[in-house]
């Protein structure tokens, strides 16, 4: 667990390009997970529109709404003390016009309590990014494989394998930097292209399936922890098998309930004046007058 306590900000992330160390980013969608990940020392908690798939059980991210991202982002922000909190701008929350993009990005800061927004696209959204930055909204870019227009791309497949496609993605990243993005996610491209983009821009790159040359890496927390047990993307390394642990622990609970082992005397409350139950075991009381340390309140 990290011993650092200084809040990670957009300027601090941008400075990592030259000062290091590499940036560790993970998605988060609720207060409990955010608190645990924050304690681990991750630099960025991304409230991704991936919540549509891993939280809501949808087949893709397209139905996710701005209000849903804000709801989850508020929960993450309440529990976070150190990490930099970024919110994904969902499909059709910024594409229609520059004015729409700025207004909805502002809503995410005001209603979602995020500290920056992330949006997909390159040269086509550079004007939007420029206007957001001018309004005082930190913007993280996202190039390469961009899941929101997946139908137009023919599905979720690696990008930048052909020379002309690779050149376009490099130009996309450069356009985002010039528009004022402080950081750029690169997804689903060959490692060599990840290296080229990282060298071509003066802001940090954060890779997901983009090789080791990026200035940082991001993973979906459920993938990293092995909570989606039947999914094994090539670019994901599992740092735990929490899914198996949850099933095993829950099966133990079911067995003890059915056999009568749980609850035992140590889990029961006694009558007034008795020494049994929580009074004698130090078990947490039913009602606590002390609020949990969830970090600053944002709403």
N, C-alpha and C positions, 0 to 999 in steps of 0.2 A: 504494500500500500504506500502511496506517495506521502511524503512529508511536506510537499509544497502546498501553500495555501493561497498564493497570490492569484487573483482572478485572471483568467485568460481572456483577452480581448481581441477584436479584429486587428488592431495595429500590432499586437504581440504575435498573432498568427502570421501576419505579413512579414514581420521581421525574421521569422524562422527560415526564410529563403536563404539568408546569408549567415545568420547567427546560429541556426540549428537549435535544438536537436530536431530530428524528424517528427512529424505530427502524427499522433494517434487519434483517430476519430472512430466513433461507434454510434449506431443509431440507438435511440431510446424513445419510448412511447408512454411511459407512466412514471409516477413518482418513485416507487420502490426500486425499479430497475435503474432509474437515473441516479438515485442516491448511492447505490452500490457501485455503479460504473464511475461516478464522480470520485468516490473514495479510492478507486483503483489507480487514479492518476491520468485518465484519458483527457486529452486536450479539448476535444470537440464532441458534444452530444448533438447529433443530427436528428431532428424530429422529421423523419422522411415520409414522403407519401407512400412508401413501402408499407406503412401501417395498414393500407387497404388490403394487402395480401397476408401479412403475418399476424395482424390483429383482427381484422374484419373477415378474413377468409375469402376475399374476392379473387378473381382470376388475374387481375391486373390492377394498376394504380389509377386508372382513368376515372372511376366514380368518386374518388376521394374529394371532399369539399374543403373550401377554405375554413369553414366553421369547424370541421372535424380536426384539421391540422391545428387550429388555434386551441381547441379543447385539450388535445394531447400535449401541446407545447406548454400550456399553463401548468399542467401537472409536472412536467419535466423541469420547468424553470423553478417551481416552488422547492424542489428537492435538491437543486444544484447550487453548490457554493463556489466551486473553482472552475469547472469546465465552461467553455464558450458554447452557448446554446444557439443553434441555427435551425430555422424552419424551412421546409420545402414549400415552394409555391406550387399548388396542385394544377392539374390540367385545366386550361381555359381560365385561369385566374390572372394571367398576364399577357396572353397572346393577342387579345383583341386590339389593344391600343396602348400607347405609352401612358396615357392618363389612367387607364384601368390598372396597369402594372404598378404605378406609383401608389395609387389609392389602396390597392390590396396589400402591397408590401407594407404600407403604413399601418394597415389593420393588423397585420401579423405582429408588428412590434407593439402596438397598443393593446390588442386583445389577446394575443398569443404569448406576450412577454418574452419573445425571442430577442436575441441581440444582433441577428443578421438573418437574411433570407438567402435561399439558394434557388436558382431557376435554371432550367434546361435550355440549351440553344447556344448559338455562337454569333455569327455576323448578323443573323436575322433578329436578334434581341439586343444587340449592342446599344441601340438608341434607348431602349427601355432601361438598361443597366445604367447608362449615363444619367438619365433623369432621376432614377432612384438614388444614386450616389449624390447627385446635386441636392436632393431633398434630405440628405443626412442619413440615408439607410445603407448600411454595409451590405454588399452583395457578393455572394459566392457563386461562381459560374459552374457549368457542368457541360462537358463536351464528350464526343465519342459516341458510345452507346447511350442514347437518351430514351428511357423507357416510355415516356409519355407519347411520343409520335411513333411508337413501335409498329403500328399498323402500316404507316407510310414506309417504314423501313423493311417491311416484310417479316417482322417478328423480332424477338430479342436475340440478335446475333452480333458477333464481334464486328467492329467497324475498322476502317482504315487499313485494310489489307492491300488494296490496290493503291498505286502511287497517287492518282488524282484524288482519291478519297482521303488519303493520308494528308496531302497538301491542304485540302479543305479544312480538316480538323485542326491542323496547325494554325491556319489563318483564323479559324473560329476562336481559338484560345488567345491569339494575339489581339483580336478585336475586343474580347472581353477585358483583357488587361488595359487596353487603351481607353476603354469606357469607364474604368475605375474599379473593376472587381478586385478584391483584396486576396482572392484565393480561387483556385479552379479545380474542380473534381474532373478526373479523366477516367472514363469507364469503358471497359470492354474493347481494348485496342491491343495490338501487338506490343511486346515489351520495348522493341526498338523505337516505335512511334511514341510510346510513353516517355522515353529518354529524349527524343527530339523535341517534343512539346515542352518538357521541363526545362530544356536548355534555351528554348525560343522565347520564353516569357520571364518577366522579372518578378513574378509573384509566385507563391508556393503552389505546387500541384499536389493533389491528394488522389492516389490511385485506388481503383477497385477493379481488379482484373486488367491492370495496365502495367504490370511489371515492377521491378525493384528500384527503378531509377527516379521515381517520383519523390517529392519532398515529404510525403506522408502516405498513410494508408487508411482506408475506411472499410468497415464491414458492418453488415446487419447484425445486431446483437444476438438474435435468435440463431442465426447461422453460426456465428463464432462460438456460441455456447452449446451447440448441438441440440437445440430444442426442436428443430424441424427434422425429425429423424430420418425421413425418407428422401431428403434433398441433399445432394452432394455436388454443388457447383465446383467447377475446376479451380476457380480462383479463391475458394474459401479454405482456410485452415481452421479446424475445430480445436479450440483451446479448452474444451470441457465437453462432457456428455451429460448435460443437465437434463435433457429429455429423458434419458434412461433413469437418472436418479429420481426424477419426479414420478415416473411410473412405478418404480420400485418402492418409494416411500408411500405413495398412495395405496399400493397393493398391501403394504404392511398395515396401514390404517384400516382398510376394509377388513382384513383378516382379524385384527384385534377387536373391532367393533362387533363382528359376527360371533366371535368366540367369547365375548364378554370381558376380555382383558382390559380394554379401554372403555370408559375411564376407570382408573384405579383410585384408591383412597387419596393419593397425593394430588389428584386432579379435582377433588371435590371440596365444597365449602361446608363448614360445620355450622351448627346453630350458634347463637350469640353466647359468648362466654366459653365456647369450646376451644380446644387447641388443635383441632383437625383442619384439614383443607388448607386454603391459601394463607390463613393466619399463622399456621405453624410451618409452612413450607417456603414462604417467600414468593409464592406465585403472584404474578401480576394481578392487581385488583381489576374488577369488572369495569369500573369507571375511573379514569385518571384525570386529575385536575391539571396535569402538566402537559401542554401540547407537545407533540413530537417535533424534533429539530429538523424541520423540512427545509430550512434555509429561508431566504427572504420571501415575503408575500408579494405577489405581483398583480393581484387583482382585487 
